[in-house]
């Protein structure tokens, strides 16, 4: 009888730990989404368009640190893109690009986890730079009639600057 009570207590403690972990994950994702949205809206004048310097994209390296950043960045991007002149296509495709980049960043960080710091600094910011340059470049070509190469290079330049010069500092913070 006493043994059964101990087992139930241990199960309750395990359940509490599991719930605590899930709550922590959800809170982290929500904070990242809120921070991403706040940065994008605050810097709205440079966050949208052919040559965009979206400061919030510095957060796209966070999936290398926590997997909670994956849904957080996706949700933050959906909310932020509600303010975009490209409207619904940006909310859908821009957010999916961010989701794909976040997953790729997370996977790359797992593969190179024990490798050199230099390799991490080069590869971790790469997915959001490349994926967003292509996806947003295509959208800008279709919606804003910006020449494809101009759009891709403009997004690439902004993403590169933000992810490599601002975002990489989050990796070792």
C-alpha positions as CSV (number, residue, x, y, z in Angstrom):
1,X,0.0,0.0,0.0
2,X,2.8,2.4,0.9
3,X,4.6,1.4,-2.2
4,X,1.6,2.2,-4.4
5,X,1.3,5.7,-2.7
6,X,5.0,6.4,-3.5
7,X,4.5,5.3,-7.1
8,X,1.5,7.7,-7.4
9,X,3.5,10.5,-5.9
10,X,6.4,9.9,-8.3
11,X,4.0,9.9,-11.2
12,X,2.5,13.2,-10.1
13,X,6.0,14.7,-9.7
14,X,6.9,13.4,-13.3
15,X,3.7,14.9,-14.6
16,X,4.4,18.2,-12.9
17,X,7.9,18.3,-14.5
18,X,6.5,17.5,-17.9
19,X,3.8,20.3,-17.6
20,X,6.5,22.7,-16.3
21,X,8.7,22.0,-19.4
22,X,5.7,22.5,-21.7
23,X,4.7,25.7,-20.1
24,X,8.3,27.0,-20.3
25,X,8.5,26.0,-24.0
26,X,5.2,27.8,-24.8
27,X,6.3,30.9,-22.8
28,X,9.6,31.0,-24.6
29,X,7.9,30.7,-28.0
30,X,5.4,33.4,-27.1
31,X,8.1,35.8,-25.9
32,X,10.1,35.3,-29.1
33,X,7.0,35.9,-31.2
34,X,6.2,39.1,-29.2
35,X,9.8,40.4,-29.5
36,X,10.0,39.6,-33.2
37,X,6.7,41.4,-33.8
38,X,7.6,44.4,-31.7
39,X,10.9,44.8,-33.5
40,X,9.4,44.5,-36.9
41,X,6.6,47.0,-36.2
42,X,8.9,49.4,-34.4
43,X,11.3,49.4,-37.4
44,X,8.5,49.1,-40.0
45,X,10.0,51.7,-42.3
46,X,13.0,49.4,-43.0
47,X,11.3,46.1,-42.4
48,X,9.3,45.8,-45.6
49,X,10.2,46.4,-49.3
50,X,12.8,45.6,-51.9
51,X,15.7,46.5,-49.7
52,X,14.6,45.5,-46.3
53,X,16.7,45.5,-43.1
54,X,14.3,43.7,-40.8
55,X,16.1,43.9,-37.4
56,X,13.8,41.2,-36.0
57,X,15.5,38.7,-38.3
58,X,18.5,38.8,-36.0
59,X,16.4,36.5,-33.9
60,X,16.4,33.8,-36.6
61,X,19.5,32.3,-35.1
62,X,17.7,31.4,-31.9
63,X,16.6,27.9,-33.1
64,X,20.2,27.0,-32.7
65,X,19.7,27.7,-28.9
66,X,16.1,26.6,-28.3
67,X,13.6,24.7,-30.4
68,X,10.9,27.0,-28.9
69,X,12.2,29.6,-31.3
70,X,10.8,27.7,-34.2
71,X,7.1,28.3,-33.5
72,X,8.0,31.6,-31.9
73,X,9.6,33.0,-35.1
74,X,6.8,31.6,-37.2
75,X,4.1,33.2,-35.1
76,X,6.0,36.5,-34.9
77,X,6.4,36.5,-38.6
78,X,2.7,35.9,-39.3
79,X,1.8,38.7,-36.9
80,X,4.4,41.1,-38.3
81,X,3.5,40.4,-42.0
82,X,0.0,41.5,-41.2
83,X,1.5,45.0,-41.5
84,X,3.2,44.2,-44.9
85,X,2.1,45.9,-48.1
86,X,2.2,42.5,-49.7
87,X,-0.7,41.4,-47.4
88,X,-1.9,37.8,-47.3
89,X,0.8,36.3,-49.6
90,X,3.5,37.7,-47.2
91,X,1.7,36.4,-44.2
92,X,1.6,32.9,-45.8
93,X,4.7,32.5,-47.9
94,X,7.0,34.9,-45.9
95,X,6.0,33.1,-42.7
96,X,6.5,29.7,-44.2
97,X,10.0,30.8,-45.4
98,X,10.8,31.8,-41.8
99,X,9.5,28.5,-40.5
100,X,11.6,26.6,-43.0
101,X,14.7,28.7,-42.2
102,X,14.1,28.1,-38.4
103,X,13.9,24.4,-38.9
104,X,17.0,24.3,-41.0
105,X,18.9,26.5,-38.5
106,X,17.9,24.1,-35.7
107,X,19.0,21.0,-37.7
108,X,22.3,22.6,-38.7
109,X,23.1,23.6,-35.1
110,X,22.5,20.0,-34.1
111,X,24.9,18.7,-36.7
112,X,27.7,21.2,-36.0
113,X,27.1,21.4,-32.2
114,X,30.5,20.0,-31.3
115,X,32.4,21.6,-34.2
116,X,34.4,24.8,-34.3
117,X,32.9,28.2,-33.3
118,X,33.9,29.6,-36.7
119,X,31.9,27.0,-38.5
120,X,28.9,27.8,-36.3
121,X,29.2,31.5,-36.9
122,X,29.2,30.9,-40.7
123,X,26.5,28.2,-41.0
124,X,23.9,29.0,-38.3
125,X,22.8,32.3,-39.8
126,X,22.9,31.0,-43.4
127,X,19.4,29.4,-43.8
128,X,17.4,32.6,-43.1
129,X,19.6,34.6,-45.4
130,X,19.3,32.2,-48.4
131,X,15.7,31.0,-47.9
132,X,14.3,34.5,-47.3
133,X,16.3,36.0,-50.2
134,X,14.7,33.5,-52.6
135,X,11.1,33.4,-51.2
136,X,10.7,37.1,-50.5
137,X,12.6,37.9,-53.8
138,X,10.0,35.9,-55.7
139,X,7.1,37.6,-53.9
140,X,8.6,41.0,-54.5
141,X,8.9,40.2,-58.2
142,X,5.3,39.0,-58.5
143,X,3.6,41.5,-56.2
144,X,5.8,44.7,-56.4
145,X,7.1,44.1,-59.9
146,X,10.7,44.5,-58.7
147,X,13.2,42.7,-61.0
148,X,13.9,39.3,-59.6
149,X,17.7,39.7,-59.3
150,X,17.3,43.1,-57.7
151,X,14.7,41.8,-55.2
152,X,16.8,38.7,-54.3
153,X,20.0,40.7,-53.9
154,X,18.2,43.4,-51.9
155,X,16.7,40.9,-49.5
156,X,19.9,38.9,-49.3
157,X,21.9,42.0,-48.4
158,X,19.5,43.0,-45.6
159,X,19.2,39.5,-44.3
160,X,23.0,39.0,-44.4
161,X,23.6,42.2,-42.5
162,X,21.1,41.5,-39.8
163,X,21.7,37.8,-39.4
164,X,25.5,37.9,-39.6
165,X,26.2,41.2,-37.8
166,X,23.4,41.3,-35.3
167,X,22.1,37.7,-35.0
168,X,25.3,35.9,-34.5
169,X,25.8,37.6,-31.2
170,X,22.8,35.6,-29.8
171,X,24.6,32.4,-30.5
172,X,27.0,32.9,-27.6
173,X,25.1,35.3,-25.4
